[in-house]
C-alpha cells in the first residue's frame, strides 16, 4: 500500500511521486518552496560571477550558503536526501566567499 515518506498518509489509491516518495500534496509544497530557494541561489550565483568587488562577492557567497542550507532543511523536513550537487555547491561558494574575504584585508 502506497505511503507518503513525509506526512505518512497511506492508501490503496494514494498517488506517490516516484522520484521523491511524497504524496501529491507534500510534493507540491516541497516543489513550491524549493523553487523559490533555487531561484534565490541562482540569482546569488549570477551576481557572484559578475561582481568584481570582494565585499559584494562575499555577500553573494553568504547568500548562496544561507539559501542552500535552507534548501537542505527543506529536504530534511520532507525526508528527502539532498543531492551531492547541492552540497558541493554550498561548499564551493563557502570557499569562494572565504577567498574573497581574504582579499578585502
Phi and psi restraints in degrees (value plus and minus 20) as a CYANA .aco file:
   2 UNK   PHI     -81.3   -41.3
   2 UNK   PSI     122.6   162.6
   3 UNK   PHI    -161.7  -121.7
   3 UNK   PSI     114.0   154.0
   4 UNK   PHI     -92.8   -52.8
   4 UNK   PSI     112.3   152.3
   5 UNK   PHI     -89.6   -49.6
   5 UNK   PSI     -39.5     0.5
   6 UNK   PHI    -117.7   -77.7
   6 UNK   PSI     -81.0   -41.0
   7 UNK   PHI    -110.0   -70.0
   7 UNK   PSI     -34.6     5.4
   8 UNK   PHI      63.4   103.4
   8 UNK   PSI     -18.3    21.7
   9 UNK   PHI     -78.0   -38.0
   9 UNK   PSI     125.9   165.9
  10 UNK   PHI    -164.7  -124.7
  10 UNK   PSI     135.4   175.4
  11 UNK   PHI     151.2   191.2
  11 UNK   PSI     133.5   173.5
  12 UNK   PHI     -80.0   -40.0
  12 UNK   PSI     -55.6   -15.6
  13 UNK   PHI    -125.0   -85.0
  13 UNK   PSI      -7.9    32.1
  14 UNK   PHI     -92.1   -52.1
  14 UNK   PSI     105.5   145.5
  15 UNK   PHI    -106.1   -66.1
  15 UNK   PSI     103.7   143.7
  16 UNK   PHI    -133.6   -93.6
  16 UNK   PSI     111.5   151.5
  17 UNK   PHI     -89.8   -49.8
  17 UNK   PSI     106.6   146.6
  18 UNK   PHI     -83.8   -43.8
  18 UNK   PSI     -60.9   -20.9
  19 UNK   PHI     -97.1   -57.1
  19 UNK   PSI     -44.0    -4.0
  20 UNK   PHI    -131.2   -91.2
  20 UNK   PSI     -42.5    -2.5
  21 UNK   PHI      55.5    95.5
  21 UNK   PSI      -2.0    38.0
  22 UNK   PHI    -125.0   -85.0
  22 UNK   PSI     130.4   170.4
  23 UNK   PHI     -88.4   -48.4
  23 UNK   PSI     146.8   186.8
  24 UNK   PHI     -79.4   -39.4
  24 UNK   PSI     -58.2   -18.2
  25 UNK   PHI     -85.9   -45.9
  25 UNK   PSI     -69.0   -29.0
  26 UNK   PHI     -85.1   -45.1
  26 UNK   PSI     -60.0   -20.0
  27 UNK   PHI     -82.1   -42.1
  27 UNK   PSI     -58.8   -18.8
  28 UNK   PHI     -85.9   -45.9
  28 UNK   PSI     -62.8   -22.8
  29 UNK   PHI     -82.5   -42.5
  29 UNK   PSI     -65.2   -25.2
  30 UNK   PHI     -81.4   -41.4
  30 UNK   PSI     -67.7   -27.7
  31 UNK   PHI     -84.2   -44.2
  31 UNK   PSI     -60.9   -20.9
  32 UNK   PHI     -83.8   -43.8
  32 UNK   PSI     -69.8   -29.8
  33 UNK   PHI     -89.0   -49.0
  33 UNK   PSI     -60.3   -20.3
  34 UNK   PHI     -82.6   -42.6
  34 UNK   PSI     -56.9   -16.9
  35 UNK   PHI     -83.7   -43.7
  35 UNK   PSI     -63.1   -23.1
  36 UNK   PHI     -81.8   -41.8
  36 UNK   PSI     -66.7   -26.7
  37 UNK   PHI     -85.8   -45.8
  37 UNK   PSI     -59.6   -19.6
  38 UNK   PHI     -83.5   -43.5
  38 UNK   PSI     -60.0   -20.0
  39 UNK   PHI     -83.5   -43.5
  39 UNK   PSI     -60.5   -20.5
  40 UNK   PHI     -84.7   -44.7
  40 UNK   PSI     -60.1   -20.1
  41 UNK   PHI     -83.2   -43.2
  41 UNK   PSI     -64.7   -24.7
  42 UNK   PHI     -82.4   -42.4
  42 UNK   PSI     -62.9   -22.9
  43 UNK   PHI     -81.5   -41.5
  43 UNK   PSI     -63.4   -23.4
  44 UNK   PHI     -86.9   -46.9
  44 UNK   PSI     -58.7   -18.7
  45 UNK   PHI     -82.0   -42.0
  45 UNK   PSI     -65.6   -25.6
  46 UNK   PHI     -82.0   -42.0
  46 UNK   PSI     -61.9   -21.9
  47 UNK   PHI     -85.9   -45.9
  47 UNK   PSI     -59.6   -19.6
  48 UNK   PHI     -84.8   -44.8
  48 UNK   PSI     -51.8   -11.8
  49 UNK   PHI     -99.5   -59.5
  49 UNK   PSI     -43.3    -3.3
  50 UNK   PHI    -119.0   -79.0
  50 UNK   PSI     -40.5    -0.5
  51 UNK   PHI     -89.8   -49.8
  51 UNK   PSI     124.3   164.3
  52 UNK   PHI    -131.8   -91.8
  52 UNK   PSI     -36.1     3.9
  53 UNK   PHI    -102.0   -62.0
  53 UNK   PSI     102.9   142.9
  54 UNK   PHI     -73.9   -33.9
  54 UNK   PSI     -59.0   -19.0
  55 UNK   PHI     -83.8   -43.8
  55 UNK   PSI     -57.9   -17.9
  56 UNK   PHI     -88.2   -48.2
  56 UNK   PSI     -60.7   -20.7
  57 UNK   PHI     -83.4   -43.4
  57 UNK   PSI     -62.9   -22.9
  58 UNK   PHI     -77.9   -37.9
  58 UNK   PSI     -65.5   -25.5
  59 UNK   PHI     -84.4   -44.4
  59 UNK   PSI     -62.7   -22.7
  60 UNK   PHI     -81.3   -41.3
  60 UNK   PSI     -61.9   -21.9
  61 UNK   PHI     -86.1   -46.1
  61 UNK   PSI     -58.6   -18.6
  62 UNK   PHI     -84.1   -44.1
  62 UNK   PSI     -59.0   -19.0
  63 UNK   PHI     -82.8   -42.8
  63 UNK   PSI     -63.6   -23.6
  64 UNK   PHI     -80.6   -40.6
  64 UNK   PSI     -64.9   -24.9
  65 UNK   PHI     -82.8   -42.8
  65 UNK   PSI     -63.8   -23.8
  66 UNK   PHI     -85.2   -45.2
  66 UNK   PSI     -70.1   -30.1
  67 UNK   PHI     -86.6   -46.6
  67 UNK   PSI     -55.5   -15.5
  68 UNK   PHI     -83.2   -43.2
  68 UNK   PSI     -62.4   -22.4
  69 UNK   PHI     -87.1   -47.1
  69 UNK   PSI     -54.9   -14.9
  70 UNK   PHI     -84.2   -44.2
  70 UNK   PSI     -57.9   -17.9
  71 UNK   PHI     -87.6   -47.6
  71 UNK   PSI     -57.4   -17.4
  72 UNK   PHI     -83.3   -43.3
  72 UNK   PSI     -63.2   -23.2
  73 UNK   PHI     -82.1   -42.1
  73 UNK   PSI     -58.0   -18.0
  74 UNK   PHI     -81.7   -41.7
  74 UNK   PSI     -64.8   -24.8
  75 UNK   PHI     -77.1   -37.1
  75 UNK   PSI     -66.9   -26.9
  76 UNK   PHI     -84.1   -44.1
  76 UNK   PSI     -58.9   -18.9
  77 UNK   PHI     -81.6   -41.6
  77 UNK   PSI     -55.0   -15.0
  78 UNK   PHI    -116.8   -76.8
  78 UNK   PSI     -10.9    29.1
  79 UNK   PHI      38.5    78.5
  79 UNK   PSI      25.7    65.7
  80 UNK   PHI    -137.5   -97.5
  80 UNK   PSI     116.6   156.6
  81 UNK   PHI     -95.0   -55.0
  81 UNK   PSI     103.9   143.9
  82 UNK   PHI     -85.2   -45.2
  82 UNK   PSI     127.1   167.1
  83 UNK   PHI     -93.1   -53.1
  83 UNK   PSI     133.0   173.0
  84 UNK   PHI     -83.1   -43.1
  84 UNK   PSI     -51.1   -11.1
  85 UNK   PHI     -80.3   -40.3
  85 UNK   PSI     -63.3   -23.3
  86 UNK   PHI     -85.8   -45.8
  86 UNK   PSI     -65.3   -25.3
  87 UNK   PHI     -82.5   -42.5
  87 UNK   PSI     -61.6   -21.6
  88 UNK   PHI     -85.4   -45.4
  88 UNK   PSI     -58.6   -18.6
  89 UNK   PHI     -81.0   -41.0
  89 UNK   PSI     -65.8   -25.8
  90 UNK   PHI     -82.0   -42.0
  90 UNK   PSI     -65.7   -25.7
  91 UNK   PHI     -82.2   -42.2
  91 UNK   PSI     -63.7   -23.7
  92 UNK   PHI     -81.4   -41.4
  92 UNK   PSI     -67.5   -27.5
  93 UNK   PHI     -95.5   -55.5
  93 UNK   PSI     -43.7    -3.7
  94 UNK   PHI     -85.3   -45.3
  94 UNK   PSI     -65.2   -25.2
  95 UNK   PHI     -85.3   -45.3
  95 UNK   PSI     -61.4   -21.4
  96 UNK   PHI     -81.6   -41.6
  96 UNK   PSI     -60.9   -20.9
  97 UNK   PHI     -83.8   -43.8
  97 UNK   PSI     -59.7   -19.7
  98 UNK   PHI     -85.0   -45.0
  98 UNK   PSI     -61.0   -21.0
  99 UNK   PHI     -83.8   -43.8
  99 UNK   PSI     -62.9   -22.9
 100 UNK   PHI     -85.5   -45.5
 100 UNK   PSI     -56.9   -16.9
 101 UNK   PHI     -84.4   -44.4
 101 UNK   PSI     -56.3   -16.3
 102 UNK   PHI     -87.9   -47.9
 102 UNK   PSI     -45.9    -5.9
 103 UNK   PHI     -94.6   -54.6
 103 UNK   PSI     -40.9    -0.9
 104 UNK   PHI    -102.8   -62.8
 104 UNK   PSI     -33.3     6.7
